């Protein structure tokens, strides 16, 4: 998909100004040529759901993404700058 997710540890939470109750996987790297970038994902986005399944951390992100078959739609619920938005892309 062209991104790398990490757990939201305390220092990263402070830098991104994430409320303590927010759980998810923080996008720390984006392949500018990848599908995630083309779909509008940005470094610092926090993925909180994948296809309706809650994502608590980076491991949950990978697990949920692995469940989506290639060629199928991936709907990501993303927290960005305090607002939520959906990002959709096809899994390669």
C-alpha positions in Angstrom: 0.0 0.0 0.0 3.0 2.2 0.4 3.1 3.3 4.1 4.6 2.4 7.4 2.7 2.5 10.6 3.9 2.8 14.2 2.5 2.7 17.7 1.6 6.1 19.1 4.0 6.4 22.0 3.9 9.3 24.4 6.4 11.6 22.6 4.7 11.0 19.3 1.3 11.6 20.8 2.5 14.9 22.2 4.0 16.0 18.9 0.8 15.2 17.0 -1.3 16.6 19.8 -3.3 13.4 20.1 -5.8 13.1 22.9 -5.0 10.3 25.4 -8.1 8.3 24.5 -7.3 8.0 20.8 -6.0 4.6 19.7 -4.7 3.8 16.3 -1.6 3.4 14.1 0.3 6.5 13.2 1.6 6.8 9.7 5.2 7.7 10.1 6.4 7.2 6.5 4.7 7.4 3.1 6.0 6.2 -0.2 5.3 9.2 -2.4 4.8 6.9 -5.4 2.6 4.5 -3.5 -1.1 3.9 -3.4 -1.5 5.4 0.0 0.0 8.7 -1.1 -2.2 8.7 -4.2 -5.3 8.1 -2.0 -4.4 11.1 0.1 -2.7 9.6 3.1 -0.2 11.8 4.9 2.6 11.4 7.4 1.1 11.9 10.8 -2.3 10.5 10.0 -3.7 8.1 12.6 -5.6 5.1 11.3 -8.3 4.2 13.8 -10.3 1.7 11.6 -9.8 -0.5 8.6 -13.1 -1.6 6.9 -15.0 -1.0 10.1 -12.5 -2.9 12.3 -11.0 -0.9 15.1 -7.2 -0.4 15.0 -5.5 0.0 18.4 -1.9 0.1 17.3 0.6 -0.7 14.5 0.2 -4.5 15.0 -3.6 -4.2 14.7 -3.1 -2.1 11.5 -1.0 -4.8 9.9 -3.5 -7.6 11.1 -6.5 -5.7 9.7 -4.8 -4.9 6.4 -3.7 -8.5 6.0 -7.3 -9.6 6.2 -8.3 -7.6 3.1 -7.7 -9.6 -0.1 -5.7 -8.2 -3.0 -7.8 -6.1 -5.4 -10.4 -5.3 -2.8 -11.3 -1.9 -1.4 -9.6 -0.7 1.8 -11.6 2.0 3.7 -9.5 3.7 6.3 -10.9 5.9 9.0 -8.2 8.5 9.7 -7.7 11.1 12.3 -5.9 14.1 10.9 -5.4 17.4 12.7 -8.2 16.7 15.1 -10.8 15.8 12.4 -11.8 12.4 11.1 -11.9 11.5 7.4 -12.2 8.4 5.2 -9.5 7.4 2.8 -10.2 4.6 0.3 -7.8 2.6 -1.9 -7.6 -0.7 -3.6 -5.2 -3.2 -2.0 -2.6 -4.3 -4.5 
